[in-house]
């Protein structure tokens, strides 16, 4: 998954959002749990306080007497974190649990005659933070006492810490499941775009002329616009090819007239003028053939971009054999009968026609045409047993108008072949056939 892809961006944003949400949820759950534990502690302390109040009374000598009703052993253990105390509202006499030892709870002053229950945070022994519940009781005689029961807040903190320790792995697991689910959701949501990409690749590979794929309603307008663009491109290409063909036919007759005039001038002995006009005529002819070739290999050509190699090669060889000098050569076609080349039949004919015709012009006795299927695609090799080409000239012959043999040809053959191969994403190289020249072409498979 690439960092610049839509999938990565969506997944990253979703993962960050999930982590933030879980972090907030974790904090919120911790706070809720802490409040729940504190309420439970207050509830338990209230029960103890009510028991303490019920067990407290004034003796005959006005001293406070507390019956031992709070039997929890923690009230008996010094500094255990569980405490109670009762203070006489008249003389300040203090009765307290053994757990307080010789200390007293530091609480806000009680309001006289207030019998309501109050909950406080108080300072306990050794600086401990306590949760305390208190109430002031006044009897009919006007005597009062202040009763308090408290518990160390550390118990709440410990319970919350254990809860958070158990909650964290669960939240992490939930986060992993949510992120995985979001990744699956994003993959399912972007699947139509992958299908659209495959349809576009089919059009580029010339297997189809339109986007033929079922996409969601949100993507349908995009697919329709691309199809309209392809249709407009096809129409423009058709018009361009028509104009190129008309141009060729329009220039054919004037070129033939010029050729006749050249022959007439030579017959009159005006060879220099005839040569000048001949060069100009050849330049015009090269430009015409070049534009016709470019129109033919323009991207977007309709029809399936594949053909049976052996059939096309056989037809091209049959034509070359009937050309002057072709009858003296032997042609060897080495290709499986069912080998399909990933190229339009007309373009393959143009490639083989130019290459085999050039080979026939220089071959001594034979020409070998080989086509094989490789991991890259289809590899085509055309080799002759002629004099070959010097290494320094192998790049030059691919340029338009360059001819090593000035006596024949227009210098466009190999340039046109190079253009066609490039249009299909292929590769053209030249090597030595020992003796002779070997031209190799690799046409990639549509995948």
C-alpha positions in Angstrom: 0.0 0.0 0.0 1.7 3.2 -1.2 1.8 6.2 1.1 0.4 8.5 -1.6 -2.6 6.3 -2.4 -6.2 7.1 -1.5 -6.4 3.7 0.3 -3.5 4.6 2.5 -4.8 8.1 3.2 -8.3 6.9 4.1 -6.9 4.0 6.2 -4.5 6.3 8.0 -7.1 8.9 8.8 -9.5 6.2 10.0 -6.8 4.5 12.2 -5.9 7.9 13.8 -9.6 8.7 14.4 -10.1 5.2 16.0 -7.1 5.6 18.3 -8.2 9.1 19.3 -11.8 7.9 19.9 -10.6 4.9 22.0 -8.3 7.2 24.0 -11.1 9.5 24.8 -13.4 6.6 25.6 -10.7 5.1 27.8 -10.4 8.4 29.8 -14.2 8.6 30.0 -14.6 5.0 31.2 -11.9 5.6 33.8 -13.7 8.6 35.1 -17.1 6.8 35.2 -15.6 3.8 37.0 -13.9 6.1 39.5 -17.2 7.9 40.2 -19.0 4.5 40.5 -16.5 3.2 43.0 -16.6 6.4 45.0 -20.5 6.2 45.1 -20.2 2.6 46.3 -17.7 3.5 49.0 -20.0 6.4 50.1 -22.9 4.0 50.2 -21.0 1.5 52.4 -19.7 4.3 54.6 -23.3 5.6 55.0 -24.4 2.2 56.3 -21.5 2.2 58.8 -22.3 5.8 59.8 -25.9 4.9 60.5 -24.8 2.0 62.7 -22.4 4.2 64.5 -25.1 6.8 65.2 -27.4 4.1 66.4 -24.7 2.9 68.8 -23.9 6.3 70.2 -25.6 7.7 73.3 -25.0 10.1 76.2 -24.3 8.5 79.6 -25.6 9.6 82.9 -22.5 11.8 83.4 -23.0 13.4 80.0 -20.2 11.4 78.5 -20.6 9.9 75.1 -20.8 6.1 75.0 -20.4 4.2 71.7 -21.4 0.5 71.7 -19.0 -1.7 69.6 -21.3 -2.3 66.6 -18.7 -1.8 63.8 -17.0 -5.2 64.0 -15.0 -4.8 60.8 -11.5 -5.8 61.9 -10.0 -2.9 59.8 -11.5 -0.4 62.3 -9.4 -2.2 65.0 -6.1 -2.2 63.0 -4.0 0.9 63.5 -3.7 3.1 60.4 -5.6 0.6 58.3 -7.4 3.3 56.2 -10.8 2.7 57.8 -11.7 5.1 60.6 -14.6 6.4 62.7 -14.9 9.1 65.4 -17.6 10.8 67.4 -17.2 14.2 69.0 -19.4 15.7 71.7 -20.8 19.0 70.5 -20.8 20.4 74.0 -17.5 19.7 75.6 -15.6 18.4 72.5 -15.1 15.0 74.0 -13.8 12.6 71.3 -14.4 8.9 70.9 -12.6 7.2 68.0 -11.8 3.9 66.4 -8.6 2.1 67.4 -7.4 2.4 63.8 -7.0 6.2 64.3 -4.6 5.4 67.2 -3.9 8.8 68.8 -5.0 11.0 65.8 -8.2 12.7 64.9 -9.9 13.3 61.5 -9.5 16.9 60.3 -12.9 17.9 59.1 -14.7 21.2 58.4 -16.6 22.5 61.4 -20.0 21.0 61.8 -23.0 23.3 61.6 -25.1 23.2 64.8 -28.4 21.4 64.5 -27.7 20.2 60.9 -28.7 16.6 60.7 -28.0 16.2 57.0 -25.5 13.7 55.6 -22.3 15.3 54.3 -19.6 13.8 52.2 -16.1 15.3 52.3 -12.6 14.7 51.3 -10.5 14.9 54.4 -6.9 14.6 55.5 -6.2 11.4 57.4 -3.3 10.0 59.3 0.1 10.3 57.7 -1.3 12.7 55.0 -3.6 10.1 53.5 -6.6 11.4 51.5 -9.9 10.1 52.9 -13.5 9.9 51.8 -15.6 10.8 54.8 -19.3 10.8 55.5 -20.6 12.8 58.5 -23.7 13.8 60.3 -24.5 15.9 63.4 -27.2 14.5 65.7 -29.0 16.6 68.3 -31.3 15.1 70.9 -34.4 16.5 72.6 -32.3 17.9 75.4 -30.2 20.0 73.1 -27.2 17.8 73.4 -25.4 17.0 70.1 -22.6 14.9 68.7 -20.8 14.8 65.4 -20.2 11.3 63.9 -17.8 10.5 61.1 -16.9 7.3 59.2 -14.0 7.5 56.6 -12.1 5.3 54.2 -8.7 5.9 52.6 -9.2 7.1 49.0 -6.2 4.9 48.0 -8.6 1.9 47.9 -10.5 3.7 45.2 -7.3 4.6 43.3 -6.2 1.0 43.5 -9.5 -0.3 42.1 -9.4 2.2 39.3 -5.8 1.3 38.4 -6.7 -2.4 38.3 -9.7 -1.5 36.1 -7.5 0.5 33.7 -4.9 -2.3 33.6 -7.6 -4.7 32.5 -9.4 -2.3 30.2 -6.3 -1.3 28.2 -5.8 -4.6 26.4 -9.5 -4.8 25.7 -9.4 -1.3 24.1 -6.3 -2.2 22.1 -8.0 -5.4 20.8 -11.1 -3.4 20.0 -9.0 -0.8 18.2 -7.2 -3.5 16.1 -10.6 -5.1 15.2 -12.0 -1.7 14.2 -8.9 -0.7 12.1 -9.0 -4.1 10.3 -12.7 -3.7 9.7 -12.2 -0.2 8.4 -9.4 -1.4 6.1 -11.8 -4.1 4.7 -14.5 -1.5 4.3 -12.2 0.9 2.4 -11.0 -2.0 0.2 -14.6 -2.9 -0.6 -15.4 0.7 -1.2 -12.5 1.3 -3.6 -12.9 -2.0 -5.5 -15.0 -0.3 -8.2 -12.1 2.1 -8.9 -9.8 -0.9 -9.3 -12.3 -2.4 -11.8 -12.4 1.0 -13.6 -8.6 1.0 -13.7 -8.7 -2.5 -15.3 -11.2 -1.2 -17.9 -9.0 1.8 -18.7 -6.0 -0.6 -19.1 -8.0 -2.7 -21.6 -8.7 0.4 -23.6 -5.0 1.4 -23.5 -4.0 -2.1 -24.5 -6.5 -1.8 -27.4 -8.5 -4.9 -26.3 -11.6 -2.7 -26.0 -12.7 0.6 -27.4 -14.9 1.7 -24.5 -15.0 1.4 -20.7 -17.3 -1.6 -20.2 -17.5 -2.0 -16.4 -20.2 -1.8 -13.8 -19.4 1.0 -11.4 -21.3 2.7 -8.6 -23.5 5.7 -9.3 -20.9 8.0 -7.9 -18.3 6.9 -10.5 -20.7 6.5 -13.4 -20.4 10.1 -14.5 -16.6 9.7 -14.7 -16.9 6.6 -16.8 -19.4 8.3 -19.1 -17.1 11.3 -19.6 -14.2 9.0 -20.4 -16.3 7.1 -22.9 -17.3 10.4 -24.6 -13.7 11.4 -24.7 -12.7 8.1 -26.3 -15.5 8.5 -28.9 -14.4 12.1 -29.7 -10.8 10.9 -30.0 -11.8 8.1 -32.4 -13.7 10.6 -34.6 -10.8 13.0 -34.6 -8.4 10.1 -35.6 -10.8 9.0 -38.3 -10.9 12.5 -39.7 -7.1 12.8 -39.5 -6.6 9.5 -41.4 -9.1 10.5 -44.0 -7.2 13.8 -44.5 -3.9 11.9 -44.7 -5.3 9.5 -47.3 -6.8 12.4 -49.3 -3.4 14.1 -49.2 -1.7 11.1 -50.4 -4.1 10.6 -53.3 -4.0 14.3 -54.1 -0.2 14.3 -54.4 0.0 11.0 -56.2 -0.8 12.4 -59.6 1.5 15.5 -59.3 4.3 13.3 -58.2 3.8 11.0 -61.2 3.8 14.0 -63.5 7.1 15.2 -61.9 8.6 11.8 -62.3 7.7 11.9 -66.0 9.2 15.4 -66.3 12.4 14.2 -64.6 12.7 11.4 -67.1 12.1 13.9 -70.0 14.8 16.3 -68.6 17.3 13.5 -68.4 16.5 12.5 -72.0 17.3 16.1 -73.0 20.6 15.9 -71.2 19.6 18.2 -68.3 20.6 15.7 -65.7 21.6 18.3 -63.1 18.2 19.9 -63.1 16.5 16.5 -63.1 18.5 15.5 -60.0 17.5 18.7 -58.2 13.8 18.1 -59.0 14.2 14.4 -58.1 15.6 15.3 -54.6 12.7 17.6 -54.0 10.2 15.0 -55.2 11.8 12.4 -53.0 11.5 14.7 -50.0 7.8 15.3 -50.7 7.3 11.5 -51.0 9.0 10.9 -47.7 6.9 13.4 -45.9 3.7 11.9 -47.3 4.7 8.4 -46.4 5.7 9.5 -42.9 2.4 11.2 -42.2 0.5 8.2 -43.5 2.5 5.9 -41.2 1.9 8.3 -38.2 -1.8 8.3 -38.9 -1.9 4.6 -39.0 -0.2 4.0 -35.7 -1.9 6.7 -33.7 -3.2 5.6 -30.3 -6.8 4.6 -30.0 -7.0 2.5 -33.1 -10.1 0.3 -32.8 -10.1 -3.5 -33.1 -8.4 -6.2 -31.1 -4.7 -5.6 -30.7 -3.5 -9.2 -31.4 -3.0 -11.4 -34.5 -1.6 -14.7 -35.5 2.1 -14.1 -36.2 2.8 -17.0 -38.6 -0.1 -16.0 -40.9 1.0 -12.4 -41.1 4.7 -13.3 -41.7 3.7 -15.8 -44.4 1.8 -13.2 -46.3 4.6 -10.7 -46.1 7.2 -13.2 -47.2 5.0 -14.2 -50.2 5.0 -10.6 -51.3 8.7 -10.1 -50.9 9.5 -13.3 -52.8 7.8 -11.7 -55.9 9.8 -8.5 -55.6 13.0 -8.1 -57.7 15.8 -10.1 -56.2 13.4 -11.9 -53.8 13.3 -15.1 -55.9 17.0 -15.8 -55.2 16.6 -15.9 -51.4 15.3 -18.6 -49.0 13.0 -17.5 -46.2 12.8 -19.5 -43.0 9.8 -18.7 -40.7 10.3 -20.2 -37.2 7.1 -19.5 -35.1 4.4 -21.6 -33.5 1.2 -21.7 -35.6 -0.9 -20.5 -32.6 1.5 -17.8 -31.4 -0.6 -14.6 -31.0 1.3 -11.3 -31.2 0.0 -8.5 -29.1 -0.3 -6.0 -32.0 -2.7 -5.0 -34.6 -2.4 -7.1 -37.8 -1.9 -4.0 -40.0 0.9 -2.7 -37.8 2.6 -6.1 -37.7 2.5 -6.2 -41.5 4.1 -2.8 -41.7 6.9 -3.9 -39.3 7.6 -7.1 -41.0 7.2 -5.6 -44.5 9.9 -2.9 -43.8 12.3 -5.2 -42.0 12.0 -8.2 -44.4 12.2 -5.9 -47.4 15.4 -4.2 -46.0 16.8 -7.7 -45.2 16.1 -8.9 -48.8 17.9 -5.9 -50.2 21.2 -6.8 -48.5 20.9 -10.6 -47.8 23.2 -12.9 -49.8 21.2 -16.2 -49.7 18.7 -16.4 -46.8 16.5 -14.5 -44.3 15.4 -16.0 -41.0 12.2 -14.9 -39.2 11.8 -16.1 -35.6 9.0 -15.4 -33.1 9.0 -16.8 -29.5 7.0 -16.2 -26.4 9.1 -15.0 -23.4 8.4 -13.7 -19.9 8.5 -10.1 -21.4 6.1 -10.8 -24.2 6.6 -11.8 -27.8 10.1 -11.6 -29.2 10.6 -11.2 -33.0 14.0 -11.6 -34.7 14.7 -11.0 -38.4 18.3 -11.9 -39.5 20.0 -11.9 -42.9 23.4 -13.1 -44.1 24.3 -9.9 -45.7 27.2 -7.4 -44.9 25.4 -6.1 -41.8 25.7 -2.5 -40.4 28.6 -0.9 -38.6 28.0 -0.3 -34.9 28.4 3.5 -35.5 25.5 3.5 -38.0 23.0 1.4 -36.0 21.5 4.4 -34.2 21.5 6.6 -37.3 19.4 4.2 -39.4 16.5 4.6 -37.0 16.3 8.3 -37.8 13.8 9.5 -40.4 15.2 10.0 -43.9 18.6 8.4 -43.2 19.7 5.9 -45.9 22.9 3.9 -45.8 22.2 2.9 -49.4 21.5 6.0 -51.4 20.5 4.1 -54.5 17.1 2.9 -53.1 14.5 3.5 -50.5 13.2 6.6 -48.8 15.0 6.2 -45.4 11.7 5.9 -43.6 11.4 2.1 -43.2 13.2 1.6 -39.9 12.0 4.9 -38.5 8.4 3.9 -39.1 9.1 0.5 -37.5 10.6 2.2 -34.5 7.6 4.4 -34.1 5.1 1.5 -34.3 7.1 -0.6 -31.8 7.3 2.4 -29.4 3.5 3.0 -29.7 3.0 -0.5 -28.3 5.5 0.0 -25.5 8.0 -2.3 -27.2 11.7 -2.3 -27.7 13.8 -2.5 -30.9 17.5 -3.4 -30.9 20.0 -4.3 -33.6 22.8 -6.8 -33.4 25.1 -9.0 -35.5 23.8 -12.2 -37.1 27.4 -13.3 -37.8 27.3 -12.6 -40.7 24.6 -10.1 -41.4 22.2 -8.0 -39.4 19.8 -9.1 -36.8 16.9 -6.9 -35.8 15.1 -7.8 -32.5 11.8 -6.6 -31.3 10.0 -7.2 -28.0 6.3 -6.6 -27.9 5.0 -6.6 -24.3 2.0 -8.7 -23.4 -1.2 -6.9 -22.3 -1.4 -7.7 -18.6 
